[in-house]
Amino acid sequence: MRSRLIQRNLRADPPLALRGEGIFLHDSNGRTIIDGSGGAAVACLGHGHPRVLEAMAAQMAKLTYAHTALYSCESAEALADLVLEGEPGGLAQMYLCSSGSEAVEAALKLARQHFVEIGQPQRRHFIARRQSYHGNTLGALAAGGNMMRRALYQPILSDAFHHVSPCYAYRERAAGEDEAEYVARLAAELEAEFQRLGPDSVAAFVAEPVVGATLGCVTALPGYFAAMRAVCDRHGALLVFDEVMCGMGRTGTLHAWEQEGVAPDIQVVAKGLGGGYQPIGGFLANRRVMDPIRDGSGGFMHGHTYQAHPMAAAAALAVQQVIREEKLLDNVQAMGALLEARLVDRLGNHRHVGDIRGRGLFWAAEFVADRASKAPFDPALRLNDRIKQEAYARGLACYPMAGTIDGRRGDHVLLAPPYIATEADIEAIVTRFGDAVDAALANLPAS
């Protein structure tokens, strides 16, 4: 009998995940799988970490729910205090909800309310980037530039969102253009979009410091985010960083923006915040954004039934404590360097690997039919999914994605191991991944 759940593929039911231990998943096919992508770059501590389970059990015995219209709760207050300790980059307050998409929606609403409260209600436009991803609810989907996911819903997406080019040097830096010239061109494009819309009508520029699944771990060139910040500052717009996938330690620092030297006005967080132990997301905001609302209407005009949920906050608090107390950011940096080196050793000269890119424990390989021309494979071949299946057959879970270039063409596969990964784990991940790539390519149908 088919599952009554609406699965991602309605024609085939997936195996059941039965049990998780550390970096391993055990499933109903009798397989033990290395969770080489942490699900969707979520399981930053792996599965079943005893400290987190203990914290969840303790919270469950004390308080499982209280509505925020009447109460706050200890776990949510402690989580905000820990994450915002020292007010990193000027970020001073935290909002908690249940997912990255919800958090992006809330951040967009906050930006809009901020400008209404300071007497600039004309600011209704948001600029983001092509081939970005900011979530699957309608507002977040409209903000994102994932053409494949947007297509079906385009007629019902808001016209308040606009898109400029990503910083995607592998494909979009022109021949003979150096890094500084490319960054200057992108800054000029953003400036031109401000001018087209009317500079005083733009509320915010929204970007992922390291682009997640849609482009596959694309980092920005030096000076890019400083240039984007300068455009926003020139016109009084906010800078919003979506760190749902790349933040909370994934790239080797707690906040991905730390490595860019540019702090946002609003930062969205989710996956690495709670490590998948409970659904949780949220945003961090600075005083520039929050003070006018506190001094004006006095309240954020937004809310969710499960915001600042005691169980979710307790799990996330334990995850964040473990990251700090076990010095896991040091491990992310060390194992990230090893992952990069091993991927380059195994696939760097592969005739069908065009680019290997990433930061920390957040890496992807982009596949090409021809390295010289960077021509992609025929989308009908679904190469990324073939690699996923070959990896699973070898005991590895990875994160495949199609449409790298424009939502239709291009294939990449992402790896995002848990922060607890060891050298042996990294070696096993790369060996199995490399073998899966070779097998998938060898078994492509003849053209």
C-alpha positions as CSV (number, residue, x, y, z in Angstrom):
1,M,0.0,0.0,0.0
2,R,1.3,3.4,-0.9
3,S,2.0,5.9,1.9
4,R,-0.8,8.2,2.8
5,L,1.7,11.0,3.3
6,I,2.2,13.4,0.4
7,Q,5.8,12.5,-0.4
8,R,8.1,14.6,-2.5
9,N,7.7,12.0,-5.3
10,L,4.1,10.9,-5.5
11,R,5.0,7.8,-7.7
12,A,7.5,6.2,-5.4
13,D,7.7,6.0,-1.6
14,P,11.2,6.6,0.0
15,P,12.7,4.2,2.5
16,L,12.0,4.9,6.2
17,A,14.8,6.5,8.2
18,L,14.6,4.3,11.3
19,R,17.5,5.5,13.5
20,G,20.3,8.0,13.6
21,E,23.6,7.8,15.4
22,G,26.3,10.4,14.9
23,I,26.9,10.9,11.2
24,F,25.0,7.7,10.3
25,L,21.4,6.9,9.4
26,H,19.9,3.4,9.5
27,D,17.0,2.8,7.1
28,S,14.2,0.3,6.3
29,N,16.3,-1.0,3.3
30,G,18.7,-2.3,5.9
31,R,21.3,0.2,4.9
32,T,23.7,2.2,7.1
33,I,24.2,5.6,5.3
34,I,26.8,8.3,6.0
35,D,24.7,11.5,6.2
36,G,27.2,13.4,4.1
37,S,25.0,16.4,3.6
38,G,23.4,16.6,7.0
39,G,20.0,16.2,5.2
40,A,19.8,19.6,3.7
41,A,22.8,21.0,5.6
42,V,20.8,20.8,8.8
43,A,22.2,18.0,11.1
44,C,25.2,20.0,12.2
45,L,25.8,17.8,15.3
46,G,24.7,14.6,13.5
47,H,22.0,12.5,15.1
48,G,21.2,11.6,18.7
49,H,23.7,13.8,20.4
50,P,23.2,13.0,24.1
51,R,23.5,16.6,25.4
52,V,20.7,17.7,23.1
53,L,18.5,14.8,23.9
54,E,18.9,15.4,27.6
55,A,18.0,19.1,27.2
56,M,14.9,18.2,25.3
57,A,13.8,15.7,27.9
58,A,14.4,18.2,30.7
59,Q,12.4,20.8,28.9
60,M,9.6,18.4,28.1
61,A,9.2,17.5,31.8
62,K,9.0,21.2,32.6
63,L,7.1,23.1,29.9
64,T,6.2,22.1,26.3
65,Y,4.2,25.2,25.2
66,A,3.2,28.7,26.2
67,H,1.7,31.2,23.9
68,T,3.8,34.3,23.4
69,A,0.8,36.7,23.6
70,L,1.0,36.1,27.3
71,Y,4.4,34.5,28.2
72,S,8.0,34.2,27.2
73,C,9.9,31.1,28.3
74,E,13.3,30.4,29.8
75,S,14.8,28.4,26.9
76,A,14.0,31.0,24.3
77,E,15.4,33.8,26.5
78,A,18.6,31.9,27.1
79,L,19.0,31.0,23.4
80,A,18.7,34.7,22.4
81,D,21.2,35.7,25.1
82,L,23.7,33.1,23.9
83,V,23.4,33.8,20.2
84,L,23.5,37.5,20.7
85,E,26.2,37.6,23.4
86,G,28.4,40.6,22.7
87,E,26.0,41.8,20.0
88,P,27.9,40.5,17.0
89,G,28.0,43.0,14.2
90,G,25.6,45.1,16.2
91,L,22.9,42.5,16.1
92,A,20.9,42.9,19.3
93,Q,17.6,41.2,19.2
94,M,16.3,37.8,18.0
95,Y,12.9,36.5,16.7
96,L,12.2,32.8,16.8
97,C,9.8,30.8,14.6
98,S,9.7,27.3,13.1
99,S,11.6,27.4,9.8
100,G,13.8,29.3,7.5
101,S,11.0,30.2,5.1
102,E,9.0,31.6,8.1
103,A,12.1,33.5,9.2
104,V,12.6,35.1,5.8
105,E,8.9,36.2,5.7
106,A,9.3,37.7,9.1
107,A,12.5,39.5,8.1
108,L,10.8,41.0,5.0
109,K,7.9,42.2,7.1
110,L,10.3,43.7,9.7
111,A,12.1,45.6,7.0
112,R,8.8,47.0,5.7
113,Q,7.5,47.9,9.1
114,H,10.8,49.6,10.0
115,F,10.4,52.1,7.1
116,V,6.8,52.7,7.8
117,E,7.7,53.6,11.4
118,I,10.4,56.0,10.4
119,G,8.1,57.8,7.9
120,Q,9.2,56.2,4.6
121,P,6.2,54.1,3.6
122,Q,7.1,54.4,-0.1
123,R,9.9,51.8,0.4
124,R,8.1,48.7,-0.9
125,H,10.7,47.1,-3.2
126,F,13.2,44.3,-2.3
127,I,16.2,43.4,-4.5
128,A,17.7,39.9,-4.3
129,R,19.7,37.9,-6.8
130,R,19.1,35.4,-9.6
131,Q,19.7,31.8,-8.7
132,S,19.3,32.5,-5.0
133,Y,16.9,30.7,-2.6
134,H,15.1,32.2,0.3
135,G,12.4,29.7,1.1
136,N,9.2,28.1,-0.3
137,T,6.4,30.2,1.2
138,L,5.0,32.8,-1.3
139,G,6.9,35.8,0.0
140,A,10.1,33.9,0.4
141,L,9.7,32.3,-3.0
142,A,9.2,35.7,-4.6
143,A,12.3,37.0,-2.9
144,G,14.3,34.1,-4.1
145,G,15.7,33.8,-7.6
146,N,15.4,30.0,-8.0
147,M,13.7,30.0,-11.5
148,M,12.8,26.3,-11.3
149,R,10.9,26.6,-8.1
150,R,9.3,30.0,-9.0
151,A,8.0,28.9,-12.4
152,L,4.7,27.2,-11.4
153,Y,3.8,30.0,-9.0
154,Q,5.0,33.0,-10.9
155,P,1.5,34.4,-11.5
156,I,0.8,34.7,-7.8
157,L,4.2,36.0,-6.7
158,S,4.5,39.6,-5.5
159,D,5.9,42.2,-7.9
160,A,7.7,43.9,-5.0
161,F,10.7,41.6,-5.6
162,H,13.4,42.2,-8.2
163,H,16.6,40.4,-9.1
164,V,20.2,41.2,-10.1
165,S,23.1,39.0,-11.0
166,P,24.8,36.8,-8.4
167,C,28.5,36.9,-7.7
168,Y,29.1,33.7,-9.8
169,A,32.6,34.1,-11.0
170,Y,32.9,30.6,-12.5
171,R,30.3,31.4,-15.2
172,E,29.6,35.1,-15.2
173,R,32.9,36.9,-14.9
174,A,33.8,38.1,-18.3
175,A,37.0,37.0,-20.2
176,G,39.8,39.4,-19.3
177,E,37.8,40.9,-16.4
178,D,39.8,40.8,-13.1
179,E,38.1,40.3,-9.7
180,A,37.9,43.9,-8.8
181,E,36.4,44.8,-12.2
182,Y,33.8,42.1,-11.9
183,V,32.8,43.3,-8.4
184,A,32.6,46.8,-9.6
185,R,30.3,45.7,-12.5
186,L,28.0,43.9,-10.0
187,A,27.9,47.0,-7.8
188,A,27.0,49.1,-10.8
189,E,24.2,46.7,-11.7
190,L,22.8,46.9,-8.2
191,E,23.0,50.7,-8.3
192,A,21.2,50.7,-11.7
193,E,18.4,48.6,-10.2
194,F,18.1,51.1,-7.3
195,Q,17.8,53.9,-9.9
196,R,15.3,52.0,-12.0
197,L,13.0,51.4,-9.1
198,G,13.6,54.8,-7.5
199,P,16.3,54.8,-4.8
200,D,14.0,55.9,-2.0
201,S,11.5,53.1,-2.8
202,V,13.9,50.2,-2.0
203,A,13.6,48.6,1.4
204,A,16.4,46.1,1.3
205,F,18.9,44.1,-0.6
206,V,18.7,40.4,0.3
207,A,21.5,37.9,-0.3
208,E,23.1,34.6,0.9
209,P,26.7,35.2,2.0
210,V,27.5,31.7,0.6
211,V,24.8,30.7,-1.8
212,G,23.2,27.4,-0.8
213,A,21.5,24.7,-2.7
214,T,20.4,26.7,-5.8
215,L,23.9,27.6,-7.0
216,G,25.9,25.1,-4.8
217,C,28.1,26.7,-2.2
218,V,29.2,29.8,-4.2
219,T,31.3,32.2,-2.2
220,A,31.6,35.9,-3.1
221,L,34.8,37.5,-4.4
222,P,36.7,39.7,-2.0
223,G,35.1,43.1,-1.6
224,Y,31.7,42.1,-3.1
225,F,29.6,42.5,0.0
226,A,31.4,45.7,1.0
227,A,30.4,47.0,-2.4
228,M,26.8,45.9,-2.0
229,R,26.7,47.4,1.5
230,A,27.9,50.7,0.1
231,V,25.1,50.9,-2.4
232,C,22.5,50.1,0.3
233,D,24.0,52.7,2.6
234,R,24.1,55.4,-0.1
235,H,20.3,55.0,-0.5
236,G,19.3,54.3,3.0
237,A,18.2,50.7,2.3
238,L,18.7,47.7,4.7
239,L,21.1,44.8,4.1
240,V,19.5,41.4,4.8
241,F,21.7,38.3,4.9
242,D,20.0,34.9,4.5
243,E,22.2,32.5,6.5
244,V,19.6,29.8,6.8
245,M,21.9,27.3,5.1
246,C,25.4,28.8,5.4
247,G,25.2,30.2,8.9
248,M,25.5,29.1,12.5
249,G,29.0,27.6,12.0
250,R,28.5,25.8,8.7
251,T,31.3,27.8,6.9
252,G,33.7,27.8,9.9
253,T,32.6,30.9,11.8
254,L,29.3,31.2,13.7
255,H,28.1,33.8,11.2
256,A,29.1,33.5,7.5
257,W,29.3,37.3,7.2
258,E,32.2,37.4,9.7
259,Q,34.5,36.2,6.9
260,E,33.3,39.0,4.6
261,G,33.9,41.8,7.2
262,V,30.4,43.1,6.5
263,A,27.5,42.8,9.0
264,P,23.9,42.9,8.0
265,D,21.0,44.9,9.5
266,I,19.0,41.7,9.6
267,Q,20.3,38.1,9.5
268,V,18.1,35.1,8.9
269,V,19.1,31.8,10.6
270,A,17.6,28.3,10.8
271,K,19.2,25.0,9.8
272,G,22.4,25.1,12.0
273,L,20.6,26.9,14.8
274,G,18.8,23.7,16.0
275,G,20.5,21.1,14.0
276,G,17.2,19.4,13.1
277,Y,16.5,18.3,16.6
278,Q,13.4,20.5,16.5
279,P,12.0,22.8,13.8
280,I,13.4,26.3,14.4
281,G,14.4,29.4,12.6
282,G,14.5,33.1,13.2
283,F,16.2,36.4,12.5
284,L,18.7,38.6,14.3
285,A,18.3,42.4,14.0
286,N,20.3,45.5,14.9
287,R,19.2,48.5,16.9
288,R,18.9,50.7,13.8
289,V,16.0,48.4,12.7
290,M,14.4,47.7,16.1
291,D,14.6,51.0,18.0
292,P,12.2,53.0,15.8
293,I,9.6,50.2,16.2
294,R,10.0,50.0,19.9
295,D,9.8,53.8,20.2
296,G,7.0,54.0,17.7
297,S,4.1,51.5,17.6
298,G,5.8,49.4,20.2
299,G,5.3,46.0,18.6
300,F,6.3,43.9,15.6
301,M,3.1,43.4,13.5
302,H,3.7,39.7,12.9
303,G,3.4,36.5,14.8
304,H,3.1,32.7,14.8
305,T,1.4,30.3,17.1
306,Y,4.6,28.4,17.6
307,Q,7.1,31.3,17.7
308,A,9.8,31.0,20.5
309,H,8.5,27.5,21.2
310,P,10.0,26.2,24.5
311,M,10.9,22.7,23.1
312,A,12.5,24.1,19.9
313,A,14.4,26.7,21.8
314,A,15.7,24.2,24.4
315,A,17.0,22.0,21.6
316,A,18.6,24.9,19.8
317,L,20.2,26.2,23.0
318,A,21.8,22.8,23.6
319,V,23.0,22.6,20.1
320,Q,24.6,26.1,20.4
321,Q,26.2,25.2,23.7
322,V,27.7,22.0,22.3
323,I,29.2,23.9,19.3
324,R,30.9,26.4,21.7
325,E,31.9,24.0,24.5
326,E,33.3,21.3,22.2
327,K,35.0,23.9,20.0
328,L,33.4,22.5,16.9
329,L,34.0,25.6,14.8
330,D,37.7,24.7,15.0
331,N,36.8,21.2,13.7
332,V,34.7,22.7,10.9
333,Q,37.7,24.7,9.8
334,A,40.1,21.8,10.0
335,M,37.8,19.2,8.4
336,G,36.6,21.8,5.9
337,A,40.2,22.2,4.7
338,L,40.6,18.5,4.5
339,L,37.3,18.1,2.6
340,E,38.4,20.7,0.1
341,A,41.8,19.1,-0.4
342,R,40.4,15.6,-0.8
343,L,37.7,16.8,-3.3
344,V,40.3,18.5,-5.3
345,D,42.6,15.4,-5.2
346,R,39.8,13.1,-6.3
347,L,37.8,15.3,-8.7
348,G,39.9,18.4,-9.5
349,N,41.1,17.1,-12.8
350,H,38.0,15.2,-13.7
351,R,36.9,15.9,-17.3
352,H,33.3,16.4,-16.2
353,V,33.9,18.5,-13.0
354,G,33.9,22.1,-13.9
355,D,34.2,23.7,-10.5
356,I,34.7,22.7,-6.8
357,R,33.7,25.4,-4.4
358,G,32.7,26.1,-0.9
359,R,33.9,27.1,2.6
360,G,34.1,25.2,5.9
361,L,32.0,22.1,5.8
362,F,29.9,23.4,2.9
363,W,31.2,22.2,-0.5
364,A,29.8,21.5,-4.0
365,A,30.9,20.2,-7.3
366,E,29.4,21.5,-10.6
367,F,29.4,19.1,-13.4
368,V,29.9,19.9,-17.1
369,A,29.8,17.9,-20.3
370,D,32.9,19.8,-21.5
371,R,35.4,21.6,-19.2
372,A,36.7,24.0,-21.9
373,S,33.4,25.4,-22.9
374,K,31.7,24.8,-19.5
375,A,28.7,23.3,-21.5
376,P,26.3,21.6,-19.1
377,F,24.8,18.2,-19.5
378,D,21.4,17.7,-21.1
379,P,18.9,18.3,-18.3
380,A,17.0,15.3,-19.4
381,L,19.8,13.1,-18.2
382,R,19.2,14.2,-14.6
383,L,22.9,13.7,-13.8
384,N,22.6,15.2,-10.3
385,D,19.9,12.6,-9.4
386,R,21.9,9.8,-10.9
387,I,24.9,10.8,-8.7
388,K,22.6,10.8,-5.6
389,Q,21.4,7.3,-6.4
390,E,24.9,6.0,-7.0
391,A,26.0,7.6,-3.7
392,Y,23.1,6.0,-1.8
393,A,24.1,2.6,-3.3
394,R,27.5,3.2,-1.8
395,G,26.2,4.2,1.6
396,L,26.4,8.0,1.3
397,A,23.6,10.6,1.4
398,C,24.4,13.8,-0.6
399,Y,22.3,16.8,-1.8
400,P,21.8,17.0,-5.6
401,M,20.4,19.9,-7.5
402,A,19.4,20.7,-11.1
403,G,19.2,24.0,-12.8
404,T,22.4,25.5,-11.6
405,I,22.7,28.0,-14.4
406,D,19.2,29.2,-15.1
407,G,16.8,26.9,-13.3
408,R,16.8,24.4,-16.1
409,R,20.4,23.7,-17.2
410,G,23.3,22.7,-15.0
411,D,24.0,20.0,-12.3
412,H,25.7,20.2,-9.0
413,V,25.9,18.1,-5.9
414,L,26.4,19.5,-2.4
415,L,28.2,18.0,0.6
416,A,27.7,19.3,4.1
417,P,28.9,16.9,6.8
418,P,28.1,17.4,10.5
419,Y,30.5,19.5,12.5
420,I,31.5,16.4,14.4
421,A,33.0,14.7,11.3
422,T,36.5,13.1,11.7
423,E,39.3,12.7,9.2
424,A,38.2,9.1,8.6
425,D,34.6,10.4,8.0
426,I,35.8,12.9,5.4
427,E,38.0,10.3,3.7
428,A,35.0,7.9,3.5
429,I,32.7,10.7,2.2
430,V,35.0,11.7,-0.6
431,T,35.8,8.1,-1.6
432,R,32.1,7.2,-1.9
433,F,31.2,10.5,-3.6
434,G,34.0,10.2,-6.2
435,D,33.0,6.6,-6.9
436,A,29.4,7.6,-7.3
437,V,30.3,10.4,-9.8
438,D,32.4,7.9,-11.9
439,A,29.6,5.3,-11.9
440,A,26.8,7.9,-12.7
441,L,28.9,9.2,-15.7
442,A,29.8,5.7,-16.9
443,N,26.2,4.7,-16.9
444,L,24.8,7.6,-18.9
445,P,22.8,6.6,-21.9
446,A,24.7,6.8,-25.2
447,S,23.9,10.0,-27.1
